[in-house]
Amino acid sequence: MIAKEPIDSVCVIIGASHAGVNCATALRREGWEGQIILFDADPVMPYHKPPLSKAYLTSDDGIDKNLLKSVESYEKENIRLCLGVWVSAINPENQTITLADGSTQAYDKLVLATGARPIIPAIPGLDTATNVFPLRTAQNVTDIRHFMQNQTQKRVVVIGGGYIGLETAASLKKLGADVVVLERETRILARVTAPEMSTFFHDLHHSHGVEVLTNKNVTAIENNGESNSVICADGSRYVADMIIVGVGIFVNKELAEKAQLKIENGIVVDETSQTSQANVYAIGDCTYHFNPHYNRYIRLESVQNAVDQSKVAAAAICGKQTVYDSIPWFWSDQYDVKLQMVGLSQGYNQIVIRNEENPNSFSVWYFQDEHLLSVNAVNNAKAYVMGTKALKDCKLIDKKKLKDTSLPLKLENILV
């Protein structure tokens, strides 16, 4: 028999994005009868993050069309939202948190869903440049939209050729901007995908009129009052009426550090999402957790991980036996291309590219020797589904059969 927490128990969740909100609702499904209080520094009702750089940026929708849950759903589930409220400290010794105004809130269980924030690099002149935006929050999108609606000259420089930078570049091009992407590595997406995928997306952006330049290390920015000049180490200069910064994220781990939780590449959690402190859990982008499928600790920036960990933590808090054992998946939309990714490609030493009859549809399968690690599917939902099944069941793939497009893409057709 599962022991229930007293009805007057309090679960405090810090962070009201995908992880925090899903944990709150999962707690109710798992039978938590006590209070649930969600704190978040963002004053806006909790919203979906992935569309910010894609469909939401290019639409005229208000944030109310992009909410994670309706206002009524929080009321129905008796979940208290405290938005626009900063948490300044966690006090494990007396199980309270301290808010920015000095007040405290007691907890019986605490969940950290603190996420991450954009890196703003220490580039000389960036702090005095005009119209500089990351893309992480609804307010960022509002500011970018305002610029696009009110500026005659729309020359945009995107610093960073990762997925956020490329998705934003595609969206801004659709809105009529002249866009240049500057990537300091030798290729875009260098840390997350194979050279062949980098080439595909480089060519895709070029075909839509976006200039993607690699080996471009931005060293300074000059502002002349009307526009900015983005200067690179090789002496090249690019005029920008707006600058988008997309060079990565910092994990929001400061609260956990001050509370002396174990930190490595994020907040360390066990298979139930519990931290090194009893009654304190962590979920989502901020966590460093063990993935049984890859037999190593990882930190993921994905909605899938946030949602999966939120369910595991909620079950564990309610005294149920559960463990985190998920295969990561991600996606990216750029122009008319949908990229679906399952698994992690780090450590691969061979790839197999399967081209379909449709020239805009293919998949890249990543192997470490004979072991399948990951699949990237471009406009190819079938390859994504087959790859997911193969990864979950640890199937051995016959690489020759996989590449043979005369064989329909079915799992039984490509197994050893």
C-alpha positions in Angstrom: 0.0 0.0 0.0 1.3 3.4 -1.0 1.6 5.9 1.9 0.0 9.2 1.1 1.3 12.6 2.1 -0.9 14.5 4.5 -3.5 16.6 2.8 -1.9 19.8 4.2 1.5 18.9 2.6 3.0 21.5 0.3 4.9 20.8 -3.0 6.7 23.9 -4.3 7.9 23.9 -7.9 10.4 26.5 -9.0 10.0 27.1 -12.7 6.7 27.1 -14.7 7.7 26.0 -18.1 7.2 22.6 -19.7 8.8 20.6 -16.8 7.3 22.5 -13.9 3.7 22.7 -15.3 3.7 19.1 -16.4 5.0 18.0 -13.0 2.2 20.0 -11.2 -0.5 18.3 -13.3 1.2 14.9 -13.0 1.2 15.3 -9.2 -2.6 15.6 -9.2 -2.9 12.5 -11.5 -0.7 10.5 -9.2 -2.9 11.4 -6.2 -1.1 14.3 -4.5 -3.8 16.0 -2.4 -1.8 18.8 -0.8 -1.0 22.2 -2.0 1.0 22.7 -5.3 2.6 26.1 -5.7 4.4 27.1 -8.9 6.9 30.0 -8.9 8.4 31.6 -12.0 10.2 34.9 -12.6 8.5 35.2 -16.0 5.3 37.2 -15.5 3.6 35.6 -18.5 1.2 32.6 -18.2 3.2 29.5 -18.9 3.6 28.9 -22.7 5.1 26.5 -25.2 8.8 27.3 -25.9 9.6 25.4 -29.2 7.2 27.6 -31.4 8.9 30.8 -30.3 11.6 30.6 -33.0 9.2 29.1 -35.5 5.5 29.4 -36.0 4.9 31.8 -33.1 7.5 34.3 -34.3 6.0 34.4 -37.8 2.4 34.7 -36.7 0.4 37.5 -35.2 -1.0 35.4 -32.4 -0.9 36.6 -28.9 0.7 34.4 -26.2 -2.8 33.3 -25.2 -2.8 31.1 -28.3 0.4 29.4 -27.2 -0.3 28.6 -23.6 0.7 25.2 -22.0 -2.6 25.1 -20.1 -5.6 27.3 -19.8 -6.1 29.6 -16.8 -9.1 27.5 -15.8 -7.1 24.3 -15.8 -4.8 25.5 -13.0 -7.9 26.6 -11.0 -9.6 23.2 -11.6 -6.5 21.3 -10.5 -6.0 23.7 -7.5 -2.5 24.6 -8.7 -1.4 28.0 -7.4 0.6 30.1 -9.9 3.0 32.8 -8.6 4.3 34.5 -11.7 6.8 37.3 -11.9 8.2 36.1 -8.6 11.9 35.5 -8.1 13.1 32.8 -5.7 16.4 34.0 -4.1 17.3 31.0 -1.9 16.5 27.4 -1.0 16.9 26.6 2.7 17.0 22.7 3.0 17.7 22.8 6.7 14.2 24.1 7.5 12.6 23.2 4.2 11.7 26.7 3.0 12.5 28.9 0.0 13.2 32.6 0.3 11.6 35.0 -2.2 13.2 38.2 -3.6 11.0 40.3 -1.2 12.4 38.5 1.8 9.3 36.4 2.5 9.5 32.6 2.8 7.4 29.7 1.7 7.6 26.3 3.5 7.7 23.0 1.5 7.4 19.3 2.2 8.6 18.5 -1.3 10.5 20.8 -3.6 11.0 20.5 -7.4 13.6 22.5 -9.3 12.5 23.1 -12.9 14.8 26.2 -13.3 15.8 25.5 -16.9 18.4 27.6 -18.6 19.1 31.0 -19.9 20.8 32.3 -23.1 24.5 32.9 -23.1 25.2 36.6 -23.9 28.9 36.5 -25.0 31.3 39.1 -23.7 31.8 40.7 -27.2 33.1 44.3 -26.9 30.3 46.7 -28.0 27.5 44.2 -27.6 26.1 45.9 -24.5 25.8 49.3 -26.4 24.5 47.8 -29.7 20.9 48.5 -30.6 18.2 45.9 -31.2 20.1 42.9 -29.8 17.9 39.9 -28.8 18.3 36.3 -27.7 15.3 34.1 -28.4 14.2 32.3 -25.2 11.1 34.0 -23.9 7.8 35.4 -25.2 9.1 38.9 -24.5 12.1 38.3 -26.8 9.6 37.4 -29.6 7.5 40.4 -28.8 10.6 42.6 -29.1 11.7 41.0 -32.4 8.2 41.3 -33.9 8.0 45.0 -32.9 11.3 45.6 -34.7 10.1 43.7 -37.8 6.9 45.7 -37.9 8.4 49.1 -37.3 11.7 49.1 -39.1 12.2 49.9 -42.7 15.7 48.5 -42.9 15.7 44.8 -41.8 19.3 43.7 -42.1 19.7 40.9 -39.5 22.8 39.2 -38.3 22.3 36.0 -36.4 25.3 35.0 -34.2 25.4 31.3 -33.9 24.6 28.5 -36.3 22.8 26.0 -34.0 19.2 25.0 -34.3 17.8 28.1 -32.6 19.9 30.4 -34.8 18.9 28.6 -38.0 15.2 28.4 -37.1 15.2 32.1 -36.2 17.0 32.9 -39.5 14.4 31.0 -41.5 11.5 32.7 -39.7 12.9 36.2 -40.1 13.6 35.5 -43.8 9.9 34.6 -44.2 9.1 37.9 -42.6 11.1 39.8 -45.2 14.5 40.3 -43.5 17.9 40.2 -45.1 19.7 37.6 -42.9 23.3 36.7 -42.4 24.2 33.8 -40.1 27.7 33.9 -38.5 29.1 30.6 -37.1 32.5 30.4 -35.5 33.0 26.7 -36.2 34.0 25.2 -39.5 30.4 24.2 -40.1 26.9 24.8 -38.7 25.5 22.3 -36.3 29.0 21.0 -35.8 28.5 19.7 -32.2 25.2 17.9 -32.9 25.1 16.4 -36.3 27.2 14.8 -39.1 28.9 17.0 -41.8 26.4 15.8 -44.4 23.5 17.2 -42.4 25.4 20.4 -41.9 25.9 20.7 -45.6 22.2 20.0 -46.3 21.0 22.8 -44.0 23.7 25.2 -45.2 22.5 24.7 -48.8 18.8 24.9 -47.7 19.4 28.4 -46.2 21.4 29.5 -49.2 18.6 28.4 -51.5 16.2 30.7 -49.5 18.5 33.7 -49.7 20.1 33.5 -46.3 23.9 33.9 -46.2 25.4 31.3 -43.9 29.1 32.0 -43.1 31.4 29.7 -41.1 34.8 30.3 -39.5 33.4 33.7 -38.4 34.4 34.5 -34.8 32.7 37.8 -33.8 35.2 39.9 -31.9 33.5 43.3 -31.7 30.3 45.3 -32.5 30.2 49.0 -33.3 27.1 51.1 -33.2 26.7 54.3 -35.3 23.4 55.3 -33.9 21.3 53.9 -36.8 22.7 50.4 -37.2 25.4 48.1 -35.9 28.6 46.7 -37.5 29.4 43.2 -36.5 33.2 42.7 -36.8 34.9 39.3 -37.1 38.4 38.1 -36.3 39.2 37.9 -40.0 38.4 41.6 -40.5 35.1 41.1 -42.2 32.2 43.4 -41.2 28.4 43.0 -41.5 25.8 45.7 -41.1 23.0 44.8 -38.7 19.8 46.7 -37.9 19.0 43.8 -35.5 21.3 41.2 -34.0 20.0 37.8 -32.8 22.3 36.0 -30.3 22.0 32.2 -30.4 25.3 30.8 -29.1 24.0 28.5 -26.4 22.7 28.4 -22.9 23.7 28.5 -19.2 22.0 26.1 -16.8 20.1 27.9 -14.1 21.9 26.1 -11.3 22.7 28.9 -8.9 19.9 28.2 -6.4 21.0 24.6 -6.3 24.6 25.5 -5.8 23.8 27.8 -2.9 21.7 25.0 -1.3 24.8 22.7 -1.7 23.1 20.2 -4.0 25.4 18.1 -6.1 26.3 19.8 -9.3 28.2 18.5 -12.3 27.0 19.4 -15.8 23.8 20.5 -14.2 21.9 19.4 -11.1 22.7 15.8 -10.5 19.6 13.6 -10.1 19.0 9.9 -9.6 16.7 7.6 -11.7 13.7 9.1 -9.9 14.8 12.7 -10.4 15.7 13.2 -6.8 18.7 15.4 -6.1 21.4 14.8 -3.4 19.0 16.4 -0.9 16.1 14.5 0.5 12.7 15.8 -0.6 14.3 17.9 -3.3 13.8 16.9 -7.0 15.0 18.5 -10.3 13.6 18.1 -13.8 14.1 19.4 -17.3 17.0 21.3 -18.9 18.8 21.9 -15.6 19.4 18.2 -14.8 22.3 15.9 -15.2 20.9 12.5 -15.2 21.8 8.9 -16.1 20.4 7.5 -19.3 20.3 3.6 -19.2 20.1 3.3 -22.9 23.4 5.1 -23.5 24.9 4.0 -20.1 26.1 7.5 -19.3 25.1 10.7 -17.6 23.7 13.4 -20.0 22.0 16.8 -19.9 19.3 17.4 -22.4 17.6 20.6 -23.6 14.3 19.2 -24.9 10.6 19.3 -24.2 10.5 15.5 -24.3 13.0 15.2 -21.4 11.2 17.9 -19.4 7.9 16.1 -19.7 9.3 12.6 -19.1 11.2 13.7 -16.0 8.2 15.6 -14.7 6.1 12.4 -14.7 8.9 10.4 -13.0 9.4 13.0 -10.3 5.6 13.3 -9.7 5.2 9.5 -9.3 8.3 9.3 -7.0 7.0 12.2 -4.8 3.7 10.3 -4.4 5.6 7.2 -3.3 5.3 5.1 -6.4 8.1 3.0 -7.9 9.3 4.5 -11.2 12.5 5.3 -13.0 13.6 7.5 -15.9 14.4 5.4 -19.0 13.7 7.4 -22.1 15.3 7.7 -25.5 15.7 11.4 -26.3 14.0 12.9 -29.3 13.9 16.4 -30.8 12.7 18.3 -33.9 13.4 21.4 -35.9 11.3 23.2 -38.5 13.1 25.3 -41.1 11.2 26.6 -44.2 9.4 23.5 -45.7 11.7 21.1 -43.9 10.8 19.1 -40.8 13.8 17.4 -39.1 12.9 14.7 -36.6 15.7 13.3 -34.5 15.7 10.4 -32.1 18.7 9.2 -30.0 22.1 10.8 -29.4 24.7 10.7 -32.1 27.8 11.5 -30.0 30.4 8.8 -30.4 29.3 7.6 -33.9 32.0 6.3 -36.3 29.8 5.5 -39.2 26.7 6.9 -40.9 24.3 5.4 -43.4 22.3 7.8 -45.6 19.1 6.5 -47.0 17.7 8.6 -49.8 14.1 8.3 -50.8 12.4 8.8 -54.1 11.4 12.3 -53.0 14.7 14.3 -53.2 13.6 16.3 -50.2 13.2 13.2 -48.1 16.1 11.2 -46.6 17.4 9.9 -43.3 20.8 9.7 -41.6 21.5 6.7 -39.4 24.4 7.0 -36.9 26.3 3.9 -35.8 29.0 3.1 -33.3 30.4 0.1 -35.1 27.3 -2.1 -35.3 25.3 -0.3 -32.6 22.6 2.1 -33.7 22.9 5.4 -31.8 20.6 7.9 -33.5 18.5 8.7 -36.6 17.9 12.1 -38.2 14.9 12.1 -40.5 14.3 14.9 -43.0 10.7 15.1 -44.2 10.5 11.4 -43.4 8.3 10.4 -40.5 8.5 6.7 -41.4 12.3 6.7 -40.9 11.8 8.5 -37.6 9.3 5.9 -36.4 11.4 3.0 -37.6 14.5 4.4 -36.0 12.7 4.9 -32.7 11.5 1.3 -32.7 15.0 0.0 -33.5 16.5 2.1 -30.7 14.0 1.1 -28.1 14.3 -2.6 -28.8 18.1 -2.5 -29.3 17.7 -4.0 -32.8 20.8 -4.8 -35.0 20.4 -3.1 -38.4 21.8 -4.5 -41.6 23.4 -1.4 -43.1 23.3 -2.7 -46.7 19.6 -3.4 -46.5 19.0 0.0 -44.9 20.6 1.8 -47.8 18.8 -0.3 -50.4 15.8 1.8 -51.3 14.3 -1.0 -53.4 13.4 -2.5 -50.0 10.4 -0.7 -48.4 11.4 1.0 -45.1 10.0 -1.5 -42.7 11.8 -2.7 -39.6 11.7 -6.4 -40.6 13.3 -5.4 -44.0 16.4 -3.8 -42.4 17.3 -6.1 -39.5 20.3 -8.3 -39.5 
